[in-house]
């Protein structure tokens, strides 16, 4: 699987990673090699094999919806770069 | 013997008898860190005042009659585990300055058991790597040879324990990150079964694989730590509600009649001859102890690496979406909100983390999901079935931990695929979610070799028992790295 520069740019945009031109070219080469190696799994016939998302026999884990104390807001916000009125402050999403 | 060289078991005996205090022990280890860590660089953060305060507290508890299992024992914590009030960076620039407002469940448990926490150990960024060279801060050096890597990603924890800079340590293991550095640094380590230890407060890398594990200088120490950190946690819905056995009771030096399988796919071309030789000898020792040894096949072994490097990056790409410069850590604003994300993530993450986010995003993206991510999950089923089948016939499987001993710093960093290949023996057990234990079993080129003991889900007592029986019959765990010019230690064992 050889990736094109356009594909690399598309993936970077999906992941919201700002990359330099040098990084893009580096990842194009490296990811192509890794994917080529990974293509090995296409040899296996998995038609009748179910996927494993988790090894645990657990599925939905339910609990009672009880109110318990949460972390103090000021402690949670203490790590934030920008805060206003007990909220994380961000740039406008629309417009 | 210097206090920092004590095992947990030895230290506990002296503390109980009142021959030493935790403050003395902790001070000795802090002095060792002070003297040595400029060379080894195991720690990202050392917290001496906090540690001494906890040691004083431990001494007070003991004076009041408390005898909690880790009371007064100085330990190191991998920097991917949240510690309230102590910076937790995951080895990443993007989390520089992040001070968690809460403790991980394992930290709460260690503190309740009386452990003294020395600081946070270096790791490959977000636990992605096999050498600590992907740390956003610096590379840790292998105490056995400072020009070599300690392994990774929990390389700081393994190096700290090997160098006498902690009596024991916590690490995390997603595809081998406890087992590989344990082997490279010549210490004991365990990756418990997925679901055995709560992941609450462990910064997520690949959530279906991540598991917290422990390092110690002998098997009993690993058992002691595991006994404290294991168990169900309502805050981690993937922690399993099964009783926690008394792991110290599993330390029986008798494996007569135990059925041990040797997977033939783990003794392949390309394995370093000294590593294979050490393993073959270790297997003969197990046989000599009365184990019934036979060959077994795990036919899908070679597909573990490609499956892992699709599944783990896919999960990572989702988990690491949270680093957006809004809630914590680095923030590099741009014209728009989206520019801020691109700047922060582009500049805050290191090359390997970005590589894996890219790989994972690709494997999950429209048009490729079925061919890569879903296919890899199906291969994961086949790999798990291999182990299920093997454990019908065997109590444990024994393999090398890595195909080679610790490699030189810089040797593999330019070629990601060759770095990934150092993990080929630890990835399949991770995908199957089973228990993996490592004990030192020899030297090759003067560097430690580790034996990997695999047991089925929640069969930690069996893994510990095999490891303990082997350890009691050999001297490898008594070897110490030649940090103080004490080469005679090596000679004693070679005779």
Interface residues (C-beta under 8 A of the other chain):
Chain A: X3 X7 X8 X11 X12 X14 X15 X16 X17 X18 X19 X23 X26 X27 X30 X31 X33 X34 X35 X37 X38 X39 X40 X41 X42 X44 X46 X49 X50 X51 X52 X53 X54 X55 X56 X58 X61 X63 X71 X72 X75 X76 X78 X79 X80 X81 X82 X88 X90 X91 X92 X93
Chain B: X97 X98 X99 X101 X102 X194 X195 X208 X234 X237 X238 X240 X300 X302 X303 X305 X306 X307 X309 X310 X317 X321 X324 X325 X326 X327 X328 X329 X331 X333 X336 X337 X338 X339 X340 X341 X342 X343 X345 X346 X347 X349 X351 X354 X355 X357 X358 X359 X361 X362 X365 X371 X372 X374 X375 X376 X377 X378 X379 X380 X381 X382 X384 X416 X417 X420 X431 X432 X433 X457
